[in-house]
Amino acid sequence: MIYFPMPTEGPAAHGNAKAEVAKLARAASGGVISSADASVALGVSRRAGARRLAALTAAGWLTRLRRGYYLVVPLEAASGRATTVEDPWLLAAVMFEPCYIGGWSAAEHWGLTEQLFRSTFVATAANIRARSLTYLGATFKLVRVKADRVRNLTSIWRGASRVLVSGKERTLVDGAIDPSWLGGFRHLQDVFTAFTESGDAIELLRELKHSGTGAGAKRIGYLTEQHWPEANGLRDGAHAMRSTGVIKLDPAVRRRGSMNSRWGLWVNTSPHARRHGAGAPGTA
């Protein structure tokens, strides 16, 4: 929770500040605005905009989140009233651009998991120094990715703004490449079996070929054999994408386990039993 003091400017300055804040609020996304966008909204140079942002922050109209990013205090906010971020996804889209919501947060959004996570998972191509950050009571789990991974994503509405999020298939492929994105291999299995109940194997194979890796193909193929044996095309397509070498099925487990030469995997964890009633819509 962030508590904002009432602005302390005189009447005339107060009126000018309110007009400026109103312009900034209209240009903000989820209440957050960058210094570059603020300068455009105010119709001034970057240097003049920086001075105005500093003055408005000192007067209590804005809250500086980090360098170059500000939260616009609602005009109706009263002294002592708690103000929090409107939507963590909108905050992430501005603060960590270019980025997308992925991992466990995307899995929750698409109904692939019933597990609740306290943090929002963000894959970003921005230059970040920390893996976990908290702003306005919202915690973000951050992973650095190359810029070309922030493409071919689903765009959804969150309030009046659009946010990029990995689709069901992309969420699974990302998790197969690095199971920690979904909270670990055990949770990757749960997400995969949930996908088999309503997902499309053809689309999953297409996404695997587009944005997957050899390691991701190994885990997807192995899981397909265990949980979706009807999806022969997905299994065979993943098998054709295997990389050389042997990797751990669960990279978080130290022991190697038994060798699965078909998939080039050290099976170092026991797979869950297949869910009853798992179907195969769009079976490849």
Stockholm file with secondary structure:
# STOCKHOLM 1.0

chainA/1-284         MIYFPMPTEGPAAHGNAKAEVAKLARAASGGVISSADASVALGVSRRAGARRLAALTAAGWLTRLRRGYYLVVPLEAASGRATTVEDPWLLAAVMFEPCYIGGWSAAEHWGLTEQLFRSTFVATAANIRARSLTYLGATFKLVRVKADRVRNLTSIWRGASRVLVSGKERTLVDGAIDPSWLGGFRHLQDVFTAFTESGDAIELLRELKHSGTGAGAKRIGYLTEQHWPEANGLRDGAHAMRSTGVIKLDPAVRRRGSMNSRWGLWVNTSPHARRHGAGAPGTA
#=GR chainA/1-284 SS CEECCCCCCCHHHHHHHHHHHHHHHHHCBTTEEEHHHHHHHHTSCHHHHHHHHHHHHHTTSEEEEETTEEEECCTTCCTTCEECCSCHHHHHHHHTCSEEECHHHHHHHTTSCCCCCSSEEEEECSCCSCSEEEETTEEEEEEECCGGGSCSCEEEEETTEEEEECCHHHHHHHHHHCGGGGTSHHHHHHHHHHHHTTCCHHHHHHHHHHHCCHHHHHHHHHHHHHHCTTCHHHHHHHHHTCCSSCEESSTTCCSCCEEETTTTEEECSCCCCCCTTCCCTTCC
#=GC SS_cons         CEECCCCCCCHHHHHHHHHHHHHHHHHCBTTEEEHHHHHHHHTSCHHHHHHHHHHHHHTTSEEEEETTEEEECCTTCCTTCEECCSCHHHHHHHHTCSEEECHHHHHHHTTSCCCCCSSEEEEECSCCSCSEEEETTEEEEEEECCGGGSCSCEEEEETTEEEEECCHHHHHHHHHHCGGGGTSHHHHHHHHHHHHTTCCHHHHHHHHHHHCCHHHHHHHHHHHHHHCTTCHHHHHHHHHTCCSSCEESSTTCCSCCEEETTTTEEECSCCCCCCTTCCCTTCC
//
